[in-house]
Amino acid sequence: MIQCAVALEHYRRSNPRGVVSLYESYNEHFKDVPPVFMGLDVKDFLSRMRRALEPVLSADPLPQRGQIELDESAAPKIQLMYDPFQTGEAAKYSRPG
């Protein structure tokens, strides 16, 4: 999730190479995550991330730094389907402290 946020920050700072690099990286990390995890519809969230980053990802050639501008209204918001603490799901993944 942090890499998703950083990809959006690279977009906001007009760094297309950073957008592409983080997109590739975070997708690799999500490949084994279930479609719904900890209350998040992961599949939907990643689809909305793709749509937000699409202008950069589909550009050919890749724009230069300073040539892209993030439409912040297109950035996906995290909305949980349920509270993973109430369902006990969060406890399954917590580490003993």
Disulfide bonds with the S-S distance in Angstrom:
none
